Amino acid sequence: MSGSPTQTKIGIGATLATAILLLLCVSSTGHATEPTPEAITTLGWWQSIWCMQRWSPYASGIGIGILSWLTFLLSNKAIGVSTAYARTSGMIDKWIEGPQVEEKEYYREYAPKVDWGWMLVAGLFVGAFLSAYLSGDFKIEVVPSLWETHFGDNPFLRLLATFVGGTILGIGARWADGCTSGHGISGTLQLIVSSWIAVMCFFVGGIVTAHLMVHLF
């Protein structure tokens, strides 16, 4: 049985938007380098851009803006990331405790299921990997050089800080009902006041935290 026209429109729009986001991820991750003239001659301009370790932030920003238009136009959905993590936690909880998890008040609003937003986040991971791989920048490291310079090369300390920081960010994103994608991209382009306030707090919190970690520790 085929779906309704609305469902078909949403499905096509979500697929297209996810594909475009995947292309943006592939094109905008890494460190700034340009392909050599020889590479451009050999691969052609269209292929050579995928070998760059980073696109211009202006081009990437414009691309994300256009992607936001398309997500609203084709699927009536806004770009957001943190909700997918909430749904994932619900799916894990459901796998452990059973279907009764869906009766919890929180999961009545954010059902533990794979939806458009969840697939978008999956695309982010795939796009980031392809970007690093195609540009030759892919590597596995537990302790980045910048962290080692300030805090040493203890991998346990690095992993602990990553876990604690990620947990705090996750709680904050759900508390604020949005993350840097939901508020910073989708909310600000709609001129939502709470989103602009949230983005200001993101920047202030990031700057203060960076200074505290570098100068006090």
Backbone hydrogen bonds, N-H to C=O, Kabsch-Sander energy under -0.5 kcal/mol:
donor,donor_aa,acceptor,acceptor_aa,energy
8,T,4,S,-2.7
9,K,5,P,-2.5
10,I,6,T,-2.5
11,G,7,Q,-2.6
12,I,8,T,-2.7
13,G,9,K,-2.7
14,A,10,I,-2.8
15,T,11,G,-2.2
16,L,12,I,-2.5
17,A,13,G,-2.8
18,T,14,A,-2.4
19,A,15,T,-2.1
20,I,16,L,-2.4
21,L,17,A,-2.4
22,L,18,T,-2.2
23,L,19,A,-1.9
24,L,20,I,-2.3
25,C,21,L,-2.6
26,V,22,L,-2.2
27,S,23,L,-1.5
28,S,24,L,-1.2
40,I,36,T,-2.2
41,T,37,P,-2.4
42,T,38,E,-2.5
43,L,39,A,-3.2
44,G,40,I,-2.1
48,S,44,G,-2.5
49,I,45,W,-1.6
50,W,47,Q,-1.0
51,C,48,S,-1.5
52,M,49,I,-0.8
54,R,33,T,-0.6
55,W,27,S,-0.6
60,S,56,S,-2.4
61,G,57,P,-2.3
62,I,58,Y,-2.3
63,G,59,A,-2.3
64,I,60,S,-2.5
65,G,61,G,-2.1
66,I,62,I,-2.4
67,L,63,G,-2.4
68,S,64,I,-2.1
69,W,65,G,-1.8
70,L,66,I,-2.2
71,T,67,L,-2.4
72,F,68,S,-1.9
73,L,69,W,-2.7
74,L,70,L,-3.1
75,S,70,L,-0.5
75,S,71,T,-1.5
76,N,71,T,-0.6
76,N,72,F,-0.7
77,K,71,T,-1.7
84,A,81,V,-1.4
85,Y,81,V,-0.7
85,Y,82,S,-0.6
86,A,82,S,-1.4
87,R,83,T,-2.4
88,T,84,A,-2.1
89,S,85,Y,-2.3
90,G,86,A,-1.7
91,M,87,R,-2.1
92,I,88,T,-2.3
93,D,89,S,-2.4
94,K,90,G,-2.7
95,W,91,M,-2.0
96,I,92,I,-1.6
97,E,93,D,-3.2
98,G,94,K,-2.0
101,V,98,G,-1.8
102,E,99,P,-1.9
103,E,100,Q,-1.7
104,K,101,V,-1.8
108,R,104,K,-1.1
108,R,105,E,-0.5
109,E,105,E,-0.9
109,E,106,Y,-0.7
110,Y,106,Y,-2.2
111,A,109,E,-0.6
113,K,111,A,-1.8
115,D,113,K,-0.7
119,M,115,D,-2.1
120,L,116,W,-1.9
121,V,117,G,-1.9
122,A,118,W,-2.0
123,G,119,M,-2.1
124,L,120,L,-1.5
125,F,121,V,-1.7
126,V,122,A,-2.1
127,G,123,G,-3.1
128,A,124,L,-2.5
129,F,125,F,-2.1
130,L,126,V,-2.6
131,S,127,G,-2.4
132,A,128,A,-2.2
133,Y,129,F,-2.6
134,L,130,L,-2.9
135,S,131,S,-1.7
136,G,133,Y,-0.9
137,D,132,A,-2.1
138,F,132,A,-1.3
141,E,139,K,-0.6
148,E,144,P,-2.4
149,T,145,S,-2.0
150,H,146,L,-1.3
151,F,147,W,-3.2
152,G,148,E,-1.5
158,R,154,N,-1.7
159,L,155,P,-2.6
160,L,156,F,-2.6
161,A,157,L,-2.5
162,T,158,R,-2.1
163,F,159,L,-2.4
164,V,160,L,-2.8
165,G,161,A,-2.7
166,G,162,T,-2.5
167,T,163,F,-2.3
168,I,164,V,-2.3
169,L,165,G,-2.5
170,G,166,G,-2.4
171,I,167,T,-2.4
172,G,168,I,-2.6
173,A,169,L,-2.6
174,R,170,G,-2.0
175,W,171,I,-2.5
176,A,172,G,-2.5
177,D,174,R,-0.5
178,G,173,A,-3.1
183,H,179,C,-2.8
184,G,179,C,-1.1
185,I,181,S,-1.6
186,S,181,S,-2.2
187,G,182,G,-1.6
188,T,183,H,-1.8
189,L,185,I,-1.7
190,Q,186,S,-0.6
190,Q,187,G,-0.6
191,L,188,T,-1.7
192,I,187,G,-2.1
193,V,191,L,-0.5
196,W,192,I,-1.8
197,I,193,V,-2.3
198,A,194,S,-2.3
199,V,195,S,-2.5
200,M,196,W,-2.0
201,C,197,I,-2.1
202,F,198,A,-2.2
203,F,199,V,-2.2
204,V,200,M,-2.5
205,G,201,C,-2.9
206,G,202,F,-2.3
207,I,203,F,-2.6
208,V,204,V,-2.6
209,T,205,G,-2.4
210,A,206,G,-2.3
211,H,207,I,-2.2
212,L,208,V,-2.4
213,M,209,T,-2.6
214,V,210,A,-2.1
215,H,211,H,-2.5
216,L,212,L,-2.2
217,F,212,L,-0.7
217,F,213,M,-0.7
